[in-house]
Amino acid sequence: MKPLKGLFLLLATLLTTVSPAMTQAPTPVVERVETHFGRTTRVSLFSNHVVVVAIRSDSEDFVHRATLSPDEYMFYLQALERAAGEIGNEPVTSDVEARGSATRLTLHVGPRAPRVLTFSPLASLMMAAARINSIVDDLEDRALSALPGQYEIEQWDPTIGECVKLRQGGKACVTEIDDDGTIVMVEEESSVSITVARGNRAEVILEIIEPSP
């Protein structure tokens, strides 16, 4: 029986070691990288519904995030999949070179994924490719227009007693949490109760206050 016991222990060890690695990380759905005289703007949509816009240059270093609702994500995903299925062999019909500027669009959906399209900002695109580029423009706008700290607030898993800074000024602490994610907070100075639905948190909360060590 000892050899069998040793085998079971070995299998248990292997399963414990492999399981964390099997956890799937978010994967990219579409990504566009635009360069213009040393300034790089990267727009990415990931499978966890997060849109990330990263802007890099000698004078800039910004990252903007926005989280799409499940319905919004499916809308964009289906639109991208439809357009990706319609792209022909020559999606760039006329690529006029633009000095110092270039665009690289990578599609991780569709029949030939991953597919990389490279073109200049002055290029003429087939309708399906132009539609994808327009969708990425819209995703970029969503992330850039997101309220400061919105991503962190939307990902926040509150607990009773946690406190936040309010966009209107002041501080409030969580007193109740409903099953649907609605939270009730009490404003510190006025003792007024504030009820906030999960989808409206970023409109009310400016910043989550980290607890003192």
Residue, then its C-alpha position, 0 to 999 in steps of 0.5 A: m500500500k505504501p507505493l500507492k500512498g506515495l502516488f496519491l501524494l504525488l498526484a495531490t502535489l501536482l494538482t496543487t501546483v498546476s491549479p493556480a496556473m490553470t486560472q485564465a488571465p484576461t485575453p485581448v480581444v482587439e488592440r490598436v497601437e498608433t505612433h505619431f512622432g514618438r507618441t504612442t497610444r495603445v487601445s486594448l479591449f480584454s475578455n474581462h470587459v476592461v478597456v485600457v488606453a495607455i499613452r506614452s511619450d517623452s512628456e506623457d505617461f498615462v493609463h486610462r481604464a473603463t469597465l464595460s457592462p456585460d451587455e456593452y461588452m457583448f455588443y462590442l464583441q459581436a460587432l467586432e466578430r461580424a466585421a472581422g468575418e467580412i475582412g477580405n484579403e486586402p483590407v487596406t485599399s490605399d495606404v498613403e505613407a504618413r511621415g512619423s505615423a503608423t497604426r497597427l491593429t491586431l484582431h484576436v477574433g474572427p476566422r483568421a485570428p490573430r490578424v494584424l493590419t498595418f496602415s498609416p492614418l491617411a490610408s483608405l480602408m475597406m468598409a469592414a476594416a474601417r468599421i473595426n477602426s471606428i469601434v476602437d475609436d469608440l472604446e478609446d473615447r469610453a476609457l478617456s471619458a471615464l471618471p478618475g478612479q472609476y475603474e478602481i471604484e467599479q472593481w471595489d468589493p466593499t466591507i462594512g466600516e470602509c470609508v470613502k471620499l465623496r465627489q461632492g466633498g466630505k467622507a462617508c463610511v459603509t454601513e450596509i451592503d445589499d446582495d445586488g451590490t447597492i451600498v448604504m453609507v453615512e456621511e461623517e459630518s452630517s450623519v446623512s445616509i447615502t444609498v448608492a447602486r453598484g452602477n452609480r458608485a463612480e458618480v458618487i465616490l471620488e476615492i476609496i480610503e485605505p485603512s490605516p495599518 
